[in-house]
Amino acid sequence: MGNFSVVTISREVESLGDEIALKLSKRLGLTVIDREGWVSFLEKEKPGFPVEPPLEEDKQREWMVVARELLREKAEKQAFILLGRGGQRILEGLDSAFHLLVVAPVKMRLQRIMEKYHQDEVTASRILAEQDLQRERFLLRHFGIDWKNPLYYHLTLNTGAYQVEEACHLVIEAMKKATGKAPLLPAKQASLFEEKNFLKETVVFSHPSEEEFARILDFYNIRWLYEPRTFPLAWDSEGNVIEAFAPDFYLPDFDLFIELTTQRQKLTWKKNKKVRRLKELYPEVKIKIIYARDYQHIVRKFGGTK
């Protein structure tokens, strides 16, 4: 492993990330810490310590410091693989940690879902979309990161091109070449929420009302993401997505999606229909439409933030 004592593996659903972790553990003689292992580790090392970081920003930072120190102490005694659990964020910038992202084409992941759950393509598409959403929301809410940003990782591996054995060989070779070198992501951009100026420079809004709404959120220190998730709403007979919906904003502190509309309410029936469909397919998702009248009231009451 060169100078690395930890391998963190982040992976898309059904991308073979778990299989790669298992194969690497056998080839390198490492213990794999998955969700159950993480719980056991914390119970042993620090009883009562939360398994996941709190949603409050200040408490998240405190949790991260403690979790990072616990893992560093473990790495000094024994090398290991951390599967998921926000490892790329907890051990970000640690020279002895190698960060791996495993992805795969949607068609390949869909096929694995079909085989795993014995479902047709349409049902499998829904299962995959829901599982992708759960993973994305977990990392967004608890770690505040766009986890698929390749800059968090030393290596991004597409298992659509490599089998598990080949993938492990590539990982080991990459570890040899990247010995002691952390990913190049600047610390100030490590979280989507830690540098608002970075967000303002990179977000391109579709409508001036969205930009004004974002400015109001910034003024009142409400964390937000712009169109972070697209929800499939309808599929054709072959399982291809034919209708989707991307709400305008996500507020992680409230676990709430916001959709703005500046049209008169009686002209927004299409948007209402999509929101109703979204609630049917993803009942765990909270979403609110802000209509033109409500939006104008918000601007009048809370505007003037420039």
C-alpha positions in Angstrom: 0.0 0.0 0.0 3.0 2.3 -0.1 2.5 5.1 2.4 -1.3 4.6 2.6 -2.8 3.0 5.6 -6.5 3.6 4.8 -8.5 3.1 1.6 -11.9 4.8 1.5 -14.3 3.5 -1.1 -17.4 5.5 -2.2 -19.6 3.9 -4.8 -22.7 4.2 -6.8 -25.5 1.7 -6.1 -24.7 -1.7 -7.8 -21.4 -0.4 -9.2 -19.4 -3.4 -7.8 -17.9 -1.1 -5.1 -18.6 -3.7 -2.4 -17.1 -6.5 -4.4 -14.0 -4.5 -5.1 -13.7 -3.7 -1.3 -13.9 -7.4 -0.5 -11.3 -8.4 -3.1 -8.9 -5.6 -2.1 -9.2 -6.7 1.5 -8.2 -10.2 0.6 -5.3 -9.1 -1.6 -4.0 -6.5 0.8 -4.9 -8.3 4.0 -7.1 -5.4 5.3 -10.2 -5.3 7.4 -13.3 -3.8 5.7 -15.3 -1.3 7.9 -18.8 -1.2 6.4 -21.9 0.2 8.1 -22.1 -2.6 10.7 -18.3 -2.4 11.3 -18.5 1.4 11.7 -21.2 1.0 14.4 -19.1 -1.6 16.2 -15.9 0.5 15.9 -17.6 3.5 17.5 -19.2 1.5 20.3 -15.8 0.1 21.2 -13.7 3.3 20.8 -16.2 5.9 22.0 -19.5 4.6 23.4 -22.4 6.9 22.9 -20.8 8.8 20.0 -23.3 9.4 17.1 -22.9 7.1 14.1 -23.7 9.9 11.8 -22.8 13.6 12.1 -25.6 15.9 13.4 -27.4 18.2 11.0 -26.4 21.4 12.9 -23.4 22.9 11.2 -21.4 23.6 14.3 -22.0 20.1 15.7 -21.1 18.6 12.3 -17.7 20.2 12.5 -17.2 18.9 16.1 -18.3 15.4 15.1 -15.9 15.4 12.1 -12.9 16.3 14.3 -13.6 13.5 16.7 -14.4 10.9 14.0 -11.2 11.9 12.1 -9.1 11.5 15.2 -10.6 8.1 16.0 -9.8 6.8 12.5 -6.3 8.3 12.5 -5.5 6.5 15.7 -6.9 3.2 14.3 -4.8 3.7 11.1 -1.7 4.1 13.1 -2.3 0.6 14.6 -3.9 -1.2 11.7 -4.5 -0.5 8.0 -8.2 -0.8 6.9 -10.7 -0.1 4.1 -13.6 2.2 5.0 -16.6 1.5 2.8 -18.9 4.4 2.4 -19.8 6.3 5.6 -18.5 9.6 4.2 -14.9 8.4 4.4 -13.8 10.7 1.6 -15.0 13.7 3.7 -14.0 12.5 7.2 -10.4 11.7 6.1 -10.1 14.5 3.5 -6.6 15.8 3.2 -5.0 12.9 5.2 -1.9 11.9 3.3 -2.2 8.3 4.5 -5.7 7.9 3.1 -6.4 6.8 -0.5 -9.8 7.8 -1.8 -11.6 5.7 -4.5 -14.8 6.4 -6.3 -16.5 3.4 -8.1 -19.1 4.1 -10.8 -20.9 2.2 -13.5 -23.2 2.9 -16.4 -26.9 3.1 -15.5 -27.8 0.2 -17.8 -25.3 -2.0 -16.1 -26.5 -1.0 -12.6 -30.1 -1.4 -13.8 -29.5 -5.0 -15.0 -28.0 -5.9 -11.6 -31.0 -4.5 -9.8 -33.3 -6.5 -12.0 -31.3 -9.7 -11.2 -31.0 -8.9 -7.5 -34.7 -8.2 -6.9 -36.2 -10.3 -9.8 -38.0 -7.2 -11.2 -38.8 -5.9 -14.6 -37.0 -2.9 -16.0 -39.6 -0.3 -15.1 -39.7 -1.4 -11.4 -36.0 -1.8 -11.3 -35.6 1.8 -12.6 -37.7 3.1 -9.8 -35.7 1.0 -7.2 -32.4 2.3 -8.6 -33.6 5.9 -8.6 -34.8 5.6 -5.0 -31.6 4.1 -3.8 -29.5 6.7 -5.6 -31.5 9.4 -4.0 -31.1 7.9 -0.5 -27.3 7.8 -0.9 -27.2 11.3 -2.3 -29.3 12.7 0.4 -27.3 11.0 3.2 -24.0 12.5 2.0 -25.6 15.9 1.3 -27.4 16.2 4.6 -24.7 14.8 6.9 -21.5 15.8 5.1 -22.6 18.7 2.8 -20.8 17.4 -0.3 -21.3 16.7 -3.9 -19.9 13.2 -3.4 -19.5 12.5 -7.2 -17.1 15.4 -7.6 -13.9 13.5 -8.9 -11.7 16.0 -7.1 -12.4 14.3 -3.8 -10.7 11.1 -5.0 -7.3 9.8 -6.1 -9.1 7.5 -8.6 -12.5 7.2 -10.2 -13.1 3.7 -11.5 -15.8 2.8 -14.1 -16.7 -0.9 -13.7 -18.4 -0.8 -17.0 -14.9 -1.2 -18.5 -13.2 -3.5 -15.9 -14.0 -6.6 -14.0 -13.5 -6.8 -10.2 -10.1 -8.4 -10.5 -8.9 -5.9 -13.1 -10.3 -3.0 -11.1 -8.3 -4.1 -8.0 -5.1 -4.3 -10.0 -5.7 -0.7 -11.2 -6.4 0.5 -7.7 -3.2 -1.0 -6.4 -1.2 0.5 -9.2 -2.8 3.9 -8.6 -1.9 3.7 -5.0 1.8 3.0 -5.8 1.9 6.0 -8.1 0.0 8.4 -5.7 1.9 7.4 -2.6 1.5 10.0 0.1 -0.4 12.5 -2.2 -3.8 13.7 -1.2 -6.5 14.7 -3.7 -6.1 18.3 -5.0 -9.5 19.7 -3.8 -8.8 23.0 -2.0 -9.9 22.8 1.6 -12.1 25.9 1.3 -14.1 24.0 -1.4 -14.4 20.8 0.5 -18.0 21.4 1.4 -20.6 22.9 -0.9 -21.7 25.0 2.0 -18.4 26.2 3.3 -17.7 28.8 0.6 -20.8 30.7 -0.6 -18.8 32.8 -3.0 -17.8 29.6 -4.8 -21.5 28.7 -5.2 -22.4 32.2 -6.5 -19.7 32.0 -9.1 -20.7 28.6 -10.5 -24.5 28.6 -10.3 -26.3 29.7 -13.4 -30.0 30.4 -12.6 -32.7 29.8 -15.2 -34.8 32.8 -14.0 -34.1 36.1 -12.1 -36.6 35.1 -9.5 -34.5 32.1 -8.6 -31.4 34.3 -8.2 -33.4 36.7 -6.0 -34.7 33.8 -3.9 -31.1 32.4 -3.4 -30.0 35.9 -2.3 -32.7 35.9 0.3 -31.6 32.5 1.6 -28.0 33.7 1.7 -28.9 36.8 3.6 -30.7 34.7 6.3 -27.9 32.1 6.3 -30.1 29.3 5.0 -28.0 26.7 3.3 -29.2 25.7 -0.2 -28.4 23.8 -3.4 -29.7 24.7 -6.8 -31.4 21.9 -8.8 -29.3 19.2 -7.1 -31.5 16.3 -7.9 -33.6 15.1 -10.9 -36.4 12.7 -10.2 -37.6 10.2 -12.9 -41.4 10.4 -13.1 -42.3 8.1 -16.0 -40.7 5.3 -18.0 -41.4 3.7 -21.4 -41.9 0.0 -21.9 -38.1 -0.5 -22.1 -37.4 1.3 -18.8 -36.1 4.5 -20.3 -37.0 7.7 -18.5 -39.4 9.7 -20.5 -40.4 12.3 -17.9 -38.4 13.8 -15.0 -38.6 16.7 -12.6 -35.8 18.8 -11.0 -37.0 21.1 -8.2 -35.3 24.5 -8.1 -33.8 24.3 -4.6 -32.9 21.9 -1.8 -32.6 23.2 1.8 -30.6 20.5 3.7 -31.3 22.0 7.1 -35.0 21.4 6.6 -34.7 18.4 4.2 -37.0 20.3 1.9 -37.1 20.8 -1.9 -38.5 24.1 -3.1 -40.1 24.7 -6.5 -40.7 28.4 -7.5 -43.3 29.5 -10.0 -43.9 33.1 -11.1 -46.9 32.1 -13.2 -50.4 32.7 -12.1 -51.6 29.8 -10.0 -54.3 28.6 -12.4 -51.6 28.3 -15.1 -49.3 26.0 -13.1 -51.4 22.8 -13.5 -48.5 21.0 -15.2 -46.1 21.8 -12.4 -48.7 20.7 -9.8 -49.2 17.5 -11.7 -45.4 16.7 -11.6 -45.2 17.5 -7.9 -48.2 15.2 -7.2 -46.5 12.4 -9.2 -43.2 13.0 -7.4 -44.9 12.6 -4.1 -46.5 9.4 -5.2 -43.2 7.8 -6.4 -41.0 9.3 -3.6 -43.3 9.6 -0.5 -40.3 10.3 1.7 -39.3 13.4 -0.2 -40.6 16.7 1.2 -41.4 19.4 -1.4 -43.2 22.7 -1.5 -44.3 24.9 -4.4 -44.0 28.6 -3.9 -46.6 30.3 -6.1 -46.3 33.8 -7.6 -48.4 35.4 -4.9 -46.4 33.8 -2.1 -43.1 34.6 -3.8 -44.0 38.3 -4.1 -45.0 38.3 -0.5 -41.6 36.8 0.5 -39.7 39.3 -1.7 -41.7 42.3 -0.1 -41.2 41.0 3.4 -37.6 39.7 3.3 -36.2 41.3 0.1 -33.7 44.2 -0.1 -30.8 41.8 0.4 -28.5 43.2 -2.3 
